[in-house]
Amino acid sequence: MENDTIALLKECNSGIKMGVTSLSDVLDHVKESNLRKVLVEAKQEHEKLGDETHEILLKYHEDDKEPHPVAKMMASMKTGTKLALEESDQTIAGLITDGCDMGIKSLHQYLNKYENAEKDVKDMTKKVIASEENLRKNLQAYL
């Protein structure tokens, strides 16, 4: 149970970090103030969730897990390329929506993989999924 709990926490924490990085990467390119507000609030929420997962990891005497360097590089390249081709709020909303979709999918896969994780960690993961779903919904008007 403890191994699944720690593994799920680490994956959750890593995904949150990826989300914060992605949101940071696009914020300077946003033109519309309401979209900026949505993204800034999402980034703040992700940072808070990251802090929560970090605190739980510390209780288990475990370190955070950084996102895989290749995944970070690929995401950064995709963002840079898409924004170079068309720097628009619609492009940004599409990029972040794609990231939300990948995060939701990955976290559901990890919930299934680490089914013996403790309930509070599963609940934390579901909280992150809900945050991603909410962000995705808030971005629909900008697609």
PAZAPA-4460 file (N, C-alpha, C; in steps of 0.05 Angstrom, whole numbers, plus 32768, in hexadecimal, padded with zeros to 4 digits):
% residues 143
    n_x    n_y    n_z   ca_x   ca_y   ca_z    c_x    c_y    c_z   seq   type   mol
   8011   7FE8   8000   8000   8000   8000   8011   8019   8000     1      M     A
   8026   8019   8011   8037   8031   8012   8045   8037   7FF8     2      E     A
   804F   8022   7FEA   805C   8026   7FD0   8049   8032   7FBC     3      N     A
   8031   8028   7FBA   801D   8034   7FA8   8017   8051   7FAF     4      D     A
   8015   8056   7FC9   800F   8071   7FD2   8024   8084   7FCA     5      T     A
   803D   807D   7FCF   8054   808E   7FC8   8056   8092   7FAA     6      I     A
   8053   807C   7F9B   8055   807D   7F7E   803F   8090   7F73     7      A     A
   8027   808D   7F7C   8011   809E   7F73   8016   80BB   7F7A     8      L     A
   801F   80C0   7F92   8025   80DB   7F9A   803B   80E8   7F89     9      L     A
   804F   80D9   7F83   8065   80E3   7F73   805C   80E9   7F56    10      K     A
   804C   80D8   7F4B   8041   80DD   7F30   802F   80F6   7F30    11      E     A
   801F   80F8   7F44   800D   810E   7F47   801D   8128   7F49    12      C     A
   8031   8128   7F5A   8042   8140   7F5E   8051   8147   7F44    13      N     A
   805B   8133   7F36   8069   8138   7F1D   8057   8144   7F08    14      S     A
   803F   813A   7F06   802C   8145   7EF3   8024   8161   7EFA    15      G     A
   8021   8167   7F13   801B   8183   7F1B   8031   8196   7F13    16      I     A
   804A   818D   7F17   8061   819D   7F0F   8061   81A2   7EF1    17      K     A
   805A   818E   7EE2   8059   8191   7EC5   8043   81A6   7EBE    18      M     A
   802D   81A5   7ECC   8018   81B8   7EC7   8020   81D5   7ECD    19      G     A
   802D   81D8   7EE4   8037   81F3   7EEB   804A   81FE   7ED7    20      V     A
   805C   81ED   7ECD   8070   81F5   7EB9   8062   81FD   7E9F    21      T     A
   804E   81ED   7E97   8040   81F3   7E7E   8030   820D   7E80    22      S     A
   8024   8211   7E97   8015   822B   7E9B   8028   8242   7E9B    23      L     A
   803F   823F   7EA8   8053   8255   7EA8   805D   825B   7E8C    24      S     A
   8061   8246   7E7C   806B   8249   7E61   8059   825A   7E4F    25      D     A
   803F   8259   7E53   802C   8267   7E41   8023   8283   7E4C    26      V     A
   8026   8288   7E66   801A   82A0   7E71   8023   82BA   7E64    27      L     A
   803D   82BB   7E5C   8047   82D4   7E50   803B   82D9   7E34    28      D     A
   802F   82C5   7E29   8024   82C7   7E0D   8006   82CD   7E0D    29      H     A
   7FF9   82CC   7E24   7FDC   82D0   7E25   7FD5   82EE   7E20    30      V     A
   7FC1   82F2   7E10   7FB9   830D   7E09   7F9F   8315   7E18    31      K     A
   7F8C   8304   7E1B   7F72   830A   7E26   7F73   8308   7E45    32      E     A
   7F6A   831D   7E53   7F6D   831E   7E70   7F5E   8308   7E7F    33      S     A
   7F46   8300   7E75   7F37   82EB   7E83   7F45   82D0   7E80    34      N     A
   7F51   82CB   7E69   7F60   82B2   7E66   7F78   82B2   7E78    35      L     A
   7F86   82C9   7E7A   7F9D   82CB   7E8C   7F94   82C5   7EA8    36      R     A
   7F7D   82D0   7EB1   7F73   82CB   7ECC   7F6E   82AD   7ED0    37      K     A
   7F62   82A0   7EBD   7F5C   8283   7EBF   7F76   8274   7EC2    38      V     A
   7F8A   827B   7EB2   7FA4   826C   7EB3   7FB4   8272   7ECC    39      L     A
   7FB3   828B   7ED5   7FC2   8292   7EEE   7FB5   8283   7F06    40      V     A
   7F9B   8283   7F07   7F8D   8275   7F1D   7F93   8257   7F1C    41      E     A
   7F93   824C   7F04   7F9A   822F   7F01   7FB6   822A   7F0A    42      A     A
   7FC9   823B   7F03   7FE4   8238   7F0C   7FE6   8239   7F2A    43      K     A
   7FD9   824C   7F36   7FD9   824E   7F54   7FCD   8235   7F61    44      Q     A
   7FB7   822B   7F55   7FAB   8213   7F60   7FBE   81FB   7F5D    45      E     A
   7FCB   81F9   7F46   7FDE   81E3   7F42   7FF6   81E5   7F56    46      H     A
   7FFF   81FD   7F5B   8015   8201   7F6E   800C   81F9   7F8A    47      E     A
   7FF3   81FF   7F91   7FE9   81F7   7FAB   7FE7   81D9   7FAD    48      K     A
   7FDC   81CC   7F98   7FDA   81AF   7F98   7FF6   81A2   7F99    49      L     A
   8009   81AE   7F8B   8025   81A5   7F8C   8030   81A6   7FA8    50      G     A
   802A   81BC   7FB6   8033   81BF   7FD2   8027   81A9   7FE3    51      D     A
   800D   81A4   7FDF   7FFF   818F   7FEE   800B   8174   7FEA    52      E     A
   8010   816D   7FD1   801C   8152   7FCB   8039   8151   7FD6    53      T     A
   8047   8167   7FD5   8062   8168   7FE0   8062   8163   7FFE    54      H     A
   804F   8170   800C   804D   816C   8029   8047   814F   8030    55      E     A
   8035   8142   8021   802F   8126   8026   8048   8115   8021    56      I     A
   8056   811B   800B   806F   810C   8006   8083   810E   801D    57      L     A
   8085   8126   8028   8097   812A   803F   8090   8119   8057    58      L     A
   8076   8115   805B   806D   8104   8071   8076   80E7   806D    59      K     A
   807A   80DF   8054   8084   80C5   804E   80A3   80C5   804B    60      Y     A
   80AF   80DC   8050   80CC   80DF   804D   80D5   80D9   8031    61      H     A
   80C5   80E3   801E   80CB   80DF   8001   80CF   80FA   7FF4    62      E     A
   80DE   80FA   7FDE   80E3   8112   7FCE   80CE   8115   7FB8    63      D     A
   80CC   812D   7FAE   80BB   8132   7F96   80C6   8122   7F7F    64      D     A
   80B6   811F   7F6A   80BF   8114   7F51   80BD   8129   7F3C    65      K     A
   80D3   812E   7F2F   80D3   8142   7F19   80C6   8135   7F00    66      E     A
   80B9   8145   7EF0   80AF   813A   7ED6   80C6   812F   7EC6    67      P     A
   80C1   811B   7EB6   80D6   810F   7EA5   80E1   8125   7E92    68      H     A
   80FB   8127   7E91   8108   813D   7E81   80FF   813C   7E63    69      P     A
   80FB   8125   7E58   80F3   8123   7E3C   80D6   812E   7E39    70      V     A
   80C5   8127   7E4C   80A9   8131   7E4B   80A9   814F   7E4E    71      A     A
   80B9   815A   7E60   80BA   8177   7E63   80C4   8184   7E49    72      K     A
   80D9   8179   7E3D   80E4   8184   7E25   80D0   8183   7E0E    73      M     A
   80C2   816D   7E0B   80AF   816A   7DF6   8098   817E   7DF9    74      M     A
   808E   8181   7E12   8079   8194   7E17   8082   81B0   7E11    75      A     A
   809A   81B7   7E19   80A5   81D2   7E14   80A8   81D6   7DF6    76      S     A
   80B1   81C2   7DE7   80B5   81C5   7DCA   809A   81C8   7DBD    77      M     A
   8086   81B9   7DC5   806B   81BB   7DB9   8060   81D7   7DBE    78      K     A
   8063   81E1   7DD6   8059   81FC   7DDC   8067   8211   7DCB    79      T     A
   8082   820F   7DCB   8091   8222   7DBB   808A   8222   7D9E    80      G     A
   8088   820A   7D93   8082   8207   7D76   8066   8212   7D6F    81      T     A
   8052   820A   7D7F   8037   8213   7D7A   8034   8231   7D7D    82      K     A
   8041   823C   7D91   803F   8259   7D95   804F   8268   7D80    83      L     A
   8064   825C   7D75   8073   8269   7D5F   8062   826A   7D46    84      A     A
   8052   8255   7D42   8041   8254   7D2A   8029   8266   7D2C    85      L     A
   801D   8267   7D44   8006   8278   7D49   8004   827F   7D66    86      E     A
   800D   8297   7D6D   800C   82A0   7D89   7FF0   82AD   7D8E    87      E     A
   7FDE   829C   7D97   7FC3   82A5   7D9C   7FB9   8299   7DB6    88      S     A
   7FA4   82A5   7DC1   7F98   829A   7DD9   7F8B   827F   7DD3    89      D     A
   7F81   827C   7DBB   7F75   8262   7DB3   7F8A   824C   7DB3    90      Q     A
   7FA2   8252   7DA9   7FB8   823F   7DA9   7FBF   8238   7DC6    91      T     A
   7FC1   824C   7DD7   7FC8   8247   7DF3   7FB3   8236   7E00    92      I     A
   7F99   823C   7DFC   7F84   822C   7E08   7F85   820F   7DFE    93      A     A
   7F8C   820C   7DE5   7F8E   81F1   7DDA   7FA5   81E1   7DE6    94      G     A
   7FBC   81EF   7DE9   7FD4   81E2   7DF5   7FCE   81D9   7E12    95      L     A
   7FC2   81EB   7E22   7FBC   81E5   7E3E   7FA6   81CF   7E40    96      I     A
   7F93   81D1   7E2E   7F7E   81BC   7E2E   7F8B   81A0   7E28    97      T     A
   7F9D   819F   7E14   7FAB   8186   7E0F   7FBA   817C   7E27    98      D     A
   7FC7   818F   7E36   7FD5   8187   7E4E   7FC2   817D   7E63    99      G     A
   7FAB   8189   7E66   7F97   8180   7E79   7F8E   8164   7E72   100      C     A
   7F89   815F   7E59   7F80   8145   7E50   7F95   812F   7E56   101      D     A
   7FAF   8136   7E51   7FC4   8123   7E57   7FC7   811E   7E75   102      M     A
   7FC4   8133   7E85   7FC6   8131   7EA2   7FAF   8120   7EAD   103      G     A
   7F97   8125   7EA3   7F80   8115   7EAD   7F83   80F8   7EA6   104      I     A
   7F8B   80F2   7E8D   7F8F   80D7   7E85   7FA5   80C9   7E96   105      K     A
   7FBB   80D6   7E99   7FD1   80CB   7EA8   7FC9   80C5   7EC5   106      S     A
   7FBC   80D9   7ED1   7FB5   80D5   7EED   7FA1   80BE   7EF1   107      L     A
   7F8E   80BB   7EDE   7F7C   80A5   7EE0   7F8B   808A   7EDD   108      H     A
   7F9E   808A   7ECB   7FAF   8072   7EC7   7FBE   806B   7EE1   109      Q     A
   7FC9   8080   7EEE   7FD7   807B   7F07   7FC5   8073   7F1E   110      Y     A
   7FAC   807D   7F1E   7F99   8074   7F33   7F93   8057   7F2F   111      L     A
   7F91   804E   7F16   7F8C   8031   7F11   7FA5   8021   7F17   112      N     A
   7FBC   802B   7F10   7FD5   801C   7F14   7FDB   8018   7F32   113      K     A
   7FD7   802E   7F41   7FDE   802E   7F5D   7FC4   802C   7F6E   114      Y     A
   7FB5   8018   7F68   7F9B   8015   7F75   7F9C   8010   7F93   115      E     A
   7FB3   8008   7F9D   7FB6   8003   7FBA   7FC0   801B   7FC9   116      N     A
   7FC1   8032   7FBC   7FC9   804B   7FCA   7FB4   8052   7FDF   117      A     A
   7FBD   8061   7FF2   7FAB   8069   8008   7F95   807C   7FFD   118      E     A
   7F7E   807B   800A   7F67   808A   8001   7F6C   80A8   7FFF   119      K     A
   7F7B   80B3   8013   7F7F   80D0   8012   7F90   80D8   7FFA   120      D     A
   7FA2   80C7   7FF1   7FB3   80CD   7FDA   7FA3   80C9   7FC0   121      V     A
   7F92   80B5   7FC0   7F80   80B3   7FA9   7F6D   80CB   7FA7   122      K     A
   7F64   80D4   7FBE   7F53   80EC   7FBE   7F62   8105   7FB5   123      D     A
   7F7B   8107   7FBC   7F8C   811D   7FB3   7F8F   811C   7F95   124      M     A
   7F93   8105   7F8A   7F96   8101   7F6D   7F7C   8109   7F5F   125      T     A
   7F66   8101   7F6B   7F4C   8108   7F5F   7F47   8127   7F60   126      K     A
   7F52   8133   7F75   7F51   8150   7F77   7F60   815E   7F60   127      K     A
   7F77   8153   7F5A   7F88   815D   7F44   7F79   8159   7F29   128      V     A
   7F6D   8141   7F26   7F5E   813C   7F0E   7F47   8150   7F0B   129      I     A
   7F39   8155   7F21   7F23   8168   7F20   7F2C   8184   7F19   130      A     A
   7F44   818B   7F23   7F50   81A5   7F1C   7F55   81A7   7EFE   131      S     A
   7F60   8191   7EF3   7F66   8190   7ED6   7F4C   8192   7EC6   132      E     A
   7F38   8183   7ECE   7F1E   8184   7EC0   7F12   819F   7EC1   133      E     A
   7F14   81AD   7ED8   7F09   81C8   7EDB   7F18   81DB   7EC8   134      N     A
   7F32   81D9   7EC7   7F42   81EB   7EB6   7F3A   81E6   7E99   135      L     A
   7F38   81CD   7E91   7F31   81C6   7E76   7F16   81D2   7E6F   136      R     A
   7F03   81D1   7E81   7EE8   81DC   7E7D   7EEA   81FB   7E7A   137      K     A
   7EFA   8207   7E8B   7EFD   8224   7E8A   7F0A   822E   7E71   138      N     A
   7F19   821D   7E63   7F27   8225   7E4B   7F16   8221   7E32   139      L     A
   7F00   8213   7E34   7EEF   820E   7E1C   7EE7   8227   7E0D   140      Q     A
   7EE2   823C   7E1B   7ED9   8255   7E0E   7EEF   8262   7DFD   141      A     A
   7F08   825A   7E01   7F1E   8266   7DF3   7F28   8254   7DDC   142      Y     A
   7F1D   823D   7DD8   7F25   822B   7DC3   7F1B   8233   7DA8   143      L     A
***
